[in-house]
Amino acid sequence: MDLQTIQEAVVSNAAAFRCITRYQPAGGPGDKVFPPTYEGGQYATESRINPDTGEIRECVLLDSVASQANRMELALLAARRSGLANLPLLEVRFDRDDLPRKFTVTSLEAPHRIADALFRDSRLDGKMFRASDTGKLLDHARIDNAAGLFGICPTALLFGFWDSTGPRGGLGVKFQRAITSEIVGHDAVLGKKTASRIDPASIRVGAGTLYQRENESDEYPRWTLEREQAAGGSRPRTLGRDGRPSEANHGNVTPAISDGGFTISEAVQTTTLSLSVIRRLRFPLNGAVDSDAAVDVAARTALAALGLAAGTLARTDTDLRSRCHLIPQNPVVWELLDQPGQSPAKFSLGVTSALELLNAAIAAAKSKGLPWESVISLVPSDELLELVKRSQEPDAQSSEQD
């Protein structure tokens, strides 16, 4: 694949680029994989039609569209931090000395991307972000006025977002996802999992009742066996629900068996980059009412290259979670869905080539006068810092768990 291929696809009526990758578990065919669990410990299972045979097959979701978007964003962030791709990036650093844990959040990590509340409640150039010149670009962003957003957070145009935390609330602008991806396990058969633990100290359940210690200090455990040392006075409070040693993670865990994990015939990852969505975006410059066709093509080509790079980079790490490590069975090949009824053209695309195409597309967009920032550093407000500090304090965490 080359840059001309991407540009021609953007200019034409082609619908999308698509990449389908098949996987087997790292332990080999037939090894069990563990999907994500949702509310109530449930797996996302469903019946799907086999397009080749028309038969119904049982499937399980191994990685959702939202999770895949996060993985693609993190892959782009890693490329940027390695100096392989110069992407615009908002960041807010929580590094005040009195914070127990210091960290940084970027627009490639924030749940709501550029519209996230962490950026909204931070400052840029001495003003709250949304009141700054850069932040105001969000107020005027639309499908037909996307140049400002392109320059400060192009990934928001690619992965989509809803400006629901801004001054207009639920009426804030929405941008549709241009790229979607998911991984599904086919012919899924539910298995069993076991749990047990032998305590090396042989602490038994009847050894005594554990109470919450009234006066906690660095010299004693947070629990006590003595009622007179317990919190609560005449009504001493037990540790946890019943004061058993297990509430302090002591003692044996009785062997148990429950549903868990699946065997599958294969896992299939399908990534689709919609050129139709990208083609709807327009990029007028310098306050103009209308956009220039050449500028639109350059910006759309850069977004398409960004999507192809994201989808390719994310495929280099398919260790999804504990006991769900997948190994690809075919190379990364992108199909161009162009003319109805015709077989799609196929293009191989490796990581190095994907990044080279992205950087070339960025350079071409900048040459047309499109904005392209580097790092935009925000400073969290004192109120936000204090909220984070209180949330990091052990007392706040323990009370939330209780």
C-alpha positions as CSV (number, residue, x, y, z in Angstrom):
1,M,0.0,0.0,0.0
2,D,1.2,3.5,-0.8
3,L,-0.1,7.0,-0.1
4,Q,-1.6,7.4,-3.6
5,T,-3.7,4.3,-2.9
6,I,-5.1,5.8,0.3
7,Q,-5.7,9.2,-1.4
8,E,-7.5,7.6,-4.4
9,A,-9.7,5.6,-2.0
10,V,-10.6,8.7,-0.2
11,V,-11.5,10.6,-3.4
12,S,-13.4,7.7,-4.9
13,N,-16.7,6.2,-3.7
14,A,-15.0,3.3,-1.9
15,A,-16.8,2.4,1.2
16,A,-14.1,1.2,3.6
17,F,-10.9,-0.5,4.3
18,R,-11.3,-3.8,6.1
19,C,-8.8,-6.1,7.9
20,I,-9.7,-9.6,9.0
21,T,-7.2,-11.5,11.2
22,R,-7.7,-15.1,12.5
23,Y,-6.2,-16.3,15.7
24,Q,-5.6,-19.4,17.8
25,P,-4.8,-19.4,21.6
26,A,-1.2,-19.2,22.4
27,G,-1.5,-22.6,24.0
28,G,-2.6,-24.0,20.7
29,P,-5.9,-25.0,19.1
30,G,-8.3,-26.3,21.8
31,D,-6.7,-24.4,24.6
32,K,-9.1,-22.4,26.8
33,V,-9.4,-18.6,26.6
34,F,-11.0,-16.3,29.1
35,P,-13.2,-13.5,27.7
36,P,-14.0,-10.3,29.7
37,T,-16.8,-10.5,32.2
38,Y,-19.5,-8.0,32.6
39,E,-22.1,-7.1,35.3
40,G,-22.8,-10.2,37.5
41,G,-19.8,-12.0,36.1
42,Q,-21.5,-12.7,32.8
43,Y,-19.8,-13.4,29.5
44,A,-21.1,-11.7,26.3
45,T,-22.3,-14.7,24.3
46,E,-24.5,-14.8,21.3
47,S,-25.5,-16.8,18.2
48,R,-24.2,-15.7,14.9
49,I,-24.6,-16.9,11.3
50,N,-21.7,-18.6,9.6
51,P,-21.5,-16.6,6.3
52,D,-19.9,-19.6,4.5
53,T,-22.4,-22.2,5.5
54,G,-25.4,-20.3,6.8
55,E,-25.3,-22.4,10.0
56,I,-25.8,-20.8,13.4
57,R,-22.7,-20.9,15.6
58,E,-22.3,-19.9,19.2
59,C,-19.9,-17.1,19.7
60,V,-18.3,-15.2,22.7
61,L,-17.0,-11.6,22.6
62,L,-13.2,-11.6,23.4
63,D,-12.6,-7.9,22.9
64,S,-15.3,-5.2,22.4
65,V,-15.4,-2.2,20.1
66,A,-14.7,0.1,23.0
67,S,-11.8,-2.0,24.3
68,Q,-10.3,-2.2,20.8
69,A,-10.5,1.5,20.4
70,N,-8.5,1.9,23.6
71,R,-5.9,-0.6,22.4
72,M,-5.5,1.3,19.1
73,E,-5.1,4.6,20.9
74,L,-2.5,3.2,23.3
75,A,-0.6,1.7,20.3
76,L,-0.5,5.2,18.7
77,L,0.6,6.7,22.0
78,A,3.4,4.2,22.3
79,A,4.5,5.1,18.7
80,R,4.4,8.8,19.6
81,R,6.5,8.3,22.8
82,S,9.0,6.3,20.8
83,G,9.4,9.2,18.3
84,L,7.9,7.1,15.4
85,A,4.8,9.3,14.9
86,N,4.4,13.0,15.6
87,L,0.8,13.2,16.8
88,P,-0.9,16.2,18.5
89,L,-1.4,15.3,22.1
90,L,-3.2,17.0,25.0
91,E,-1.8,16.1,28.4
92,V,-2.5,17.0,32.0
93,R,0.1,16.2,34.6
94,F,-0.8,15.3,38.2
95,D,2.6,15.7,39.8
96,R,2.1,17.9,42.9
97,D,4.4,16.9,45.6
98,D,1.7,16.0,48.1
99,L,0.0,13.5,45.8
100,P,0.6,9.9,46.9
101,R,0.6,8.7,43.3
102,K,1.8,11.0,40.4
103,F,0.5,10.4,36.9
104,T,-0.2,11.9,33.5
105,V,-3.4,11.6,31.4
106,T,-3.3,12.3,27.7
107,S,-6.0,12.6,25.0
108,L,-5.1,9.1,23.9
109,E,-6.0,7.7,27.3
110,A,-8.9,9.9,28.6
111,P,-12.3,8.1,28.3
112,H,-13.9,11.0,26.6
113,R,-10.9,12.0,24.6
114,I,-10.5,15.8,24.2
115,A,-13.9,16.4,25.8
116,D,-13.0,14.6,29.0
117,A,-13.7,16.3,32.3
118,L,-10.1,16.1,33.3
119,F,-9.2,18.5,30.6
120,R,-12.2,20.7,31.1
121,D,-11.2,21.2,34.8
122,S,-7.6,22.0,34.0
123,R,-6.0,25.3,32.8
124,L,-4.2,26.3,29.7
125,D,-2.5,29.7,29.5
126,G,-3.9,30.7,32.8
127,K,-7.5,30.0,31.8
128,M,-9.8,27.1,32.2
129,F,-9.3,24.9,29.2
130,R,-12.7,25.4,27.6
131,A,-12.2,29.2,28.0
132,S,-8.8,29.2,26.3
133,D,-8.4,29.8,22.5
134,T,-7.5,26.1,22.0
135,G,-10.4,24.9,24.1
136,K,-12.9,27.1,22.3
137,L,-12.2,25.1,19.1
138,L,-14.4,22.5,20.6
139,D,-17.3,24.9,20.9
140,H,-17.2,25.5,17.1
141,A,-16.3,22.0,15.9
142,R,-18.8,20.4,13.5
143,I,-18.7,17.8,10.7
144,D,-18.4,20.7,8.2
145,N,-15.9,22.6,10.4
146,A,-13.3,20.1,11.6
147,A,-10.0,21.8,10.9
148,G,-9.4,23.1,14.4
149,L,-10.1,19.7,16.0
150,F,-7.9,18.1,13.3
151,G,-5.0,20.2,14.5
152,I,-5.2,19.4,18.2
153,C,-6.8,16.0,18.4
154,P,-7.2,14.2,15.1
155,T,-7.8,10.9,16.9
156,A,-11.1,12.3,18.2
157,L,-12.3,12.5,14.6
158,L,-11.2,8.9,14.0
159,F,-12.5,7.2,17.1
160,G,-15.5,9.5,17.7
161,F,-16.6,11.4,20.8
162,W,-19.5,13.3,22.3
163,D,-18.9,16.7,23.9
164,S,-21.4,16.0,26.7
165,T,-19.3,17.6,29.5
166,G,-19.0,21.0,27.8
167,P,-21.1,24.2,28.1
168,R,-23.9,22.8,26.0
169,G,-24.2,19.5,28.0
170,G,-26.1,16.8,26.1
171,L,-26.4,19.2,23.1
172,G,-22.7,19.1,22.6
173,V,-21.3,18.1,19.2
174,K,-21.0,14.4,18.4
175,F,-18.6,12.8,15.9
176,Q,-19.3,9.3,14.7
177,R,-16.6,6.6,14.9
178,A,-14.8,6.1,11.7
179,I,-13.0,3.0,12.8
180,T,-14.4,-0.1,14.6
181,S,-12.8,-3.3,15.6
182,E,-13.8,-6.4,17.7
183,I,-12.5,-9.9,18.4
184,V,-15.0,-12.8,18.6
185,G,-14.5,-16.4,19.5
186,H,-16.3,-18.8,17.2
187,D,-18.0,-22.1,18.1
188,A,-17.6,-21.2,21.8
189,V,-18.1,-24.0,24.4
190,L,-18.3,-22.9,28.0
191,G,-15.8,-24.6,30.4
192,K,-15.2,-24.8,34.1
193,K,-12.7,-23.1,36.4
194,T,-11.6,-24.0,39.9
195,A,-10.3,-22.0,42.9
196,S,-8.6,-23.1,46.1
197,R,-5.7,-22.1,48.4
198,I,-3.8,-23.8,51.2
199,D,-2.7,-21.4,53.9
200,P,1.0,-22.1,54.8
201,A,0.3,-20.9,58.3
202,S,-2.7,-23.3,58.7
203,I,-4.9,-20.5,60.1
204,R,-8.4,-22.0,60.8
205,V,-11.8,-20.4,60.6
206,G,-12.5,-21.1,64.3
207,A,-9.2,-19.5,65.5
208,G,-11.0,-16.4,66.6
209,T,-13.1,-13.4,65.6
210,L,-11.3,-10.5,64.0
211,Y,-12.4,-7.0,65.0
212,Q,-11.6,-3.6,63.4
213,R,-8.9,-2.0,65.5
214,E,-10.0,1.2,67.1
215,N,-6.6,3.0,67.1
216,E,-4.8,2.0,64.0
217,S,-1.1,2.6,63.8
218,D,2.0,1.6,61.9
219,E,2.9,-0.8,64.7
220,Y,-0.2,-3.1,64.6
221,P,-2.4,-4.9,62.0
222,R,-5.7,-3.1,61.2
223,W,-7.5,-5.8,63.0
224,T,-7.4,-7.3,66.6
225,L,-8.6,-10.4,68.3
226,E,-9.4,-8.5,71.5
227,R,-12.9,-7.0,71.9
228,E,-11.7,-4.2,74.2
229,Q,-9.3,-3.0,71.4
230,A,-12.1,-3.0,68.8
231,A,-13.7,0.0,67.2
232,G,-17.4,0.6,68.1
233,G,-17.2,0.5,71.9
234,S,-19.9,-1.6,73.4
235,R,-20.9,-2.8,69.9
236,P,-17.5,-3.9,68.6
237,R,-17.3,-3.9,64.8
238,T,-16.0,-7.1,63.2
239,L,-13.6,-7.1,60.3
240,G,-15.7,-7.4,57.1
241,R,-19.0,-9.2,57.4
242,D,-18.4,-11.8,60.1
243,G,-14.8,-11.3,61.4
244,R,-13.5,-14.6,59.9
245,P,-9.8,-14.8,59.3
246,S,-10.5,-14.9,55.5
247,E,-11.7,-11.2,55.8
248,A,-8.0,-10.4,56.4
249,N,-7.0,-12.8,53.6
250,H,-5.8,-15.5,56.1
251,G,-6.8,-19.2,56.1
252,N,-7.6,-21.8,53.4
253,V,-9.9,-21.2,50.5
254,T,-12.2,-24.1,50.1
255,P,-11.9,-25.8,46.7
256,A,-14.7,-24.6,44.4
257,I,-15.8,-25.1,40.8
258,S,-17.7,-22.7,38.6
259,D,-18.3,-21.8,35.0
260,G,-15.2,-20.2,33.4
261,G,-13.4,-19.8,30.1
262,F,-14.2,-21.2,26.7
263,T,-12.8,-23.4,24.0
264,I,-13.2,-22.0,20.5
265,S,-12.5,-23.2,17.0
266,E,-10.8,-19.8,16.3
267,A,-10.9,-16.1,17.1
268,V,-11.6,-13.6,14.4
269,Q,-10.7,-9.9,14.6
270,T,-12.6,-7.6,12.2
271,T,-11.5,-4.0,11.8
272,T,-13.4,-1.6,9.5
273,L,-12.2,1.9,8.6
274,S,-15.2,3.8,7.1
275,L,-14.2,6.1,4.3
276,S,-17.8,7.2,4.1
277,V,-17.6,8.7,7.6
278,I,-14.2,10.4,6.9
279,R,-15.5,11.7,3.6
280,R,-18.3,13.7,5.3
281,L,-15.7,15.8,7.2
282,R,-14.8,19.2,5.9
283,F,-11.9,21.4,6.9
284,P,-12.3,25.1,6.1
285,L,-9.2,27.2,7.1
286,N,-8.8,30.6,8.7
287,G,-12.5,31.1,9.5
288,A,-13.7,30.5,5.9
289,V,-17.2,29.5,5.3
290,D,-16.4,26.9,2.7
291,S,-13.5,24.4,2.6
292,D,-11.0,23.9,-0.2
293,A,-11.3,20.5,-2.0
294,A,-7.5,19.9,-2.0
295,V,-7.4,20.7,1.8
296,D,-10.3,18.3,2.4
297,V,-8.6,15.5,0.5
298,A,-5.3,16.0,2.4
299,A,-7.0,16.0,5.8
300,R,-9.1,12.9,5.0
301,T,-6.1,11.1,3.6
302,A,-4.2,11.8,6.9
303,L,-7.2,10.5,8.9
304,A,-7.4,7.3,6.8
305,A,-3.6,6.8,7.2
306,L,-4.0,7.3,10.9
307,G,-6.7,4.6,11.1
308,L,-4.7,2.2,9.1
309,A,-1.7,2.7,11.3
310,A,-3.8,2.3,14.5
311,G,-5.4,-0.9,13.3
312,T,-2.0,-2.3,12.2
313,L,-0.1,-1.3,15.3
314,A,-2.7,-2.7,17.7
315,R,-2.3,-6.1,16.1
316,T,1.3,-6.4,17.4
317,D,0.0,-7.1,21.0
318,T,-2.8,-9.6,21.2
319,D,-2.3,-10.7,24.8
320,L,-5.7,-9.4,25.8
321,R,-5.8,-10.4,29.5
322,S,-4.8,-13.2,31.8
323,R,-5.3,-16.5,29.9
324,C,-6.4,-14.8,26.7
325,H,-3.3,-14.6,24.6
326,L,-4.0,-15.0,20.9
327,I,-1.6,-15.8,18.1
328,P,-2.4,-14.5,14.5
329,Q,-2.7,-17.2,11.8
330,N,-2.3,-14.8,8.8
331,P,-0.4,-11.6,8.1
332,V,-2.0,-8.1,8.3
333,V,-3.9,-7.6,5.0
334,W,-6.2,-4.7,4.3
335,E,-9.0,-5.0,1.8
336,L,-10.4,-2.0,-0.1
337,L,-14.2,-2.3,-0.4
338,D,-14.7,-0.4,-3.6
339,Q,-17.0,-1.5,-6.4
340,P,-20.1,-3.5,-5.6
341,G,-20.0,-7.1,-6.8
342,Q,-16.2,-7.0,-7.3
343,S,-13.6,-8.7,-5.2
344,P,-11.8,-6.2,-3.0
345,A,-8.2,-5.2,-3.7
346,K,-5.9,-6.5,-1.1
347,F,-2.8,-4.7,0.4
348,S,-0.3,-6.0,2.9
349,L,0.7,-3.5,5.5
350,G,3.4,-3.9,8.2
351,V,4.1,-1.6,11.1
352,T,7.0,0.2,9.5
353,S,5.1,0.8,6.3
354,A,2.0,2.0,8.2
355,L,4.0,4.6,10.2
356,E,5.8,5.8,7.0
357,L,2.5,6.3,5.3
358,L,1.1,8.1,8.3
359,N,4.1,10.5,8.5
360,A,3.9,11.1,4.8
361,A,0.2,11.9,5.0
362,I,0.8,14.3,7.9
363,A,3.5,16.1,6.0
364,A,1.1,16.4,3.0
365,A,-1.7,17.8,5.2
366,K,0.6,20.4,6.8
367,S,1.8,21.5,3.4
368,K,-1.8,22.5,2.6
369,G,-1.9,24.7,5.6
370,L,-3.8,22.4,7.9
371,P,-3.0,22.9,11.6
372,W,-1.0,20.2,13.4
373,E,0.1,20.8,17.0
374,S,2.6,18.9,19.1
375,V,2.1,18.6,22.9
376,I,-0.5,20.8,24.6
377,S,0.2,20.8,28.3
378,L,-2.6,21.6,30.7
379,V,-2.3,22.3,34.4
380,P,-4.9,20.7,36.7
381,S,-6.9,23.2,38.8
382,D,-6.3,23.2,42.5
383,E,-9.8,21.9,43.0
384,L,-9.2,18.9,40.7
385,L,-5.8,18.2,42.4
386,E,-7.5,18.2,45.8
387,L,-10.2,15.9,44.5
388,V,-7.5,13.5,43.2
389,K,-5.5,13.7,46.4
390,R,-8.5,12.9,48.6
391,S,-9.4,10.0,46.3
392,Q,-5.9,8.6,46.7
393,E,-5.9,8.6,50.5
394,P,-6.4,5.2,52.0
395,D,-9.3,6.2,54.1
396,A,-11.3,7.3,51.0
397,Q,-10.5,4.0,49.3
398,S,-11.5,1.8,52.3
399,S,-14.8,3.7,52.9
400,E,-15.7,3.3,49.3
401,Q,-15.1,-0.5,49.5
402,D,-17.1,-0.7,52.7
